[in-house]
Amino acid sequence: MKIILEKNPKREKLDQLNVFSWPIWEKEISEFPWYYDEKETCYILDGNVVVTPENVDAVEINKGDLVIFPQGMSCSWKITKGIKKHYKFG
């Protein structure tokens, strides 16, 4: 299971995905385990997080990143700067 990360995608791609109509989720500095029971695509509006999937190297995610988390992935989140993101499941 691999996290797909695209740094600073073009505005056209974000518009094509309709990212700015997706809900927003925010979370303060914290650490917690997480399980994806379905695929999540998100666009980071602000913040920094290190996501460490089971048996895979950690991935650092920052403002401006477009990220896809695969269905069935277990991981831990370590938010080092409060996160604000648009997100979509499925």
Helices and strands as residue ranges (DSSP letters): E 4-7, H 11-17, G 19-21, E 24-27, E 30-35, E 40-53, E 59-62, E 65-69, E 74-89
